[in-house]
Amino acid sequence: MDIYNLTTVTQFILIGLSDLPEVRYPLFVVFAIIYQVTLVGNGAILLAIGTEKKLHTPMYYFLVNLSLLDIFCPSAIVPKMLENLLTEQQSISFLGCAFQLYFLVALAGTEVFLLAVMAYDRYVAICFPLRYMLIMTKVRCIQLTAGTWAAGFLNSLLHTVSTFRLSFCKSNRVNQYYCDIPPVMALSCSSTYVAEMLVLVVAGILGISAFLITFVSYIYIISTILKIQSVEGKHKAFSTCASHLPVFCLFYGTTIFTYCRPFSSQHSPARDRLISMLYGVITPMLNPMIYSLKNVEVKEALRRLLCHRTCLQQL
């Protein structure tokens, strides 16, 4: 039930999946399977890298952080969504909504910065191979990773505070299956101009900076690869960053579509839910598949891990 003429909302109603009551049980099964595949896939990447000493390098250190993000991000959304599908209780408390939005935006922001760091790592590895280990030291990797996590969570704190300082008195029905900035801000009965500009300017500057670092890094990478004389050398150089490119394109495409536009503009709620599902639920499931299929070393580590487990079960 909507809440009108109130200055304080104590809970929100997540109506993103409520218009599909006849398929809520099939949806529960589908999202439960996707979530489990995400956990198992990213968990396998973490286990493979952790047990394979050959993979204890900067590139795979950053991949470990990406896998952690791909576990945490859907974990901020899917459990509550599964509960709502199973119980038909679409409500979430005001504080619960704020926490969900905070962690979702923080984790998504951290991934934006991490993808830029991963592109820089590949730039150094391919353009300056002899100086790679001198530049990408253990301390430097820890500093870069800590910086990405800190930037993501501080950026999210700023946007979460600005969003939930608004007055909510028109409705408490969030047109999404989780709490996110655009659908929550759309419920405000006070001016959202400052909060919207904060997202577009601050997140825009940070996002564009991360995008440019990634983009420029790949321009230099491609330029260096094209200068390599042998076909084998080109293939080897490109294979070290081939798995990063589709992850970068998929994540940035869906994130830019979701956030880089006025929230008050007219748009299709169904399309928005589909796009947000891509970057919030589907992408974290696809990332370990992309890395395991494109990366020979990860495939070998996973194969050895599975063989070792099979041998133990046979003893």
Secondary structure, DSSP 8 states (H G I E B T S, - for coil): ----S-S---EEEE-TTTT-GGGHHHHHHHHHHHHHHHHHHHHHHHHHHHH-GGG-SHHHHHHHHHHHHHHHHHHTTHHHHHHHHHH---EEEHHHHHHHHHHHHHHHHHHHHHHHHHHHHHHHHHHSGGGHHHHS-HHHHHHHHHHHHHHHHHHHHHHHHHHHTS-B-S--EESSSS--HHHHHTTBSS--HHHHHHIIIIIHHHHHHHHHHHHHHHHHHHHHHHH--SHHHHHHHHHTTTTHHHHHHHHHHHHHHHHSS-TTS---HHHHHHHHHIIIIIHHHHHHHHHHHH-HHHHHHHHHHHHHHHHHHH-
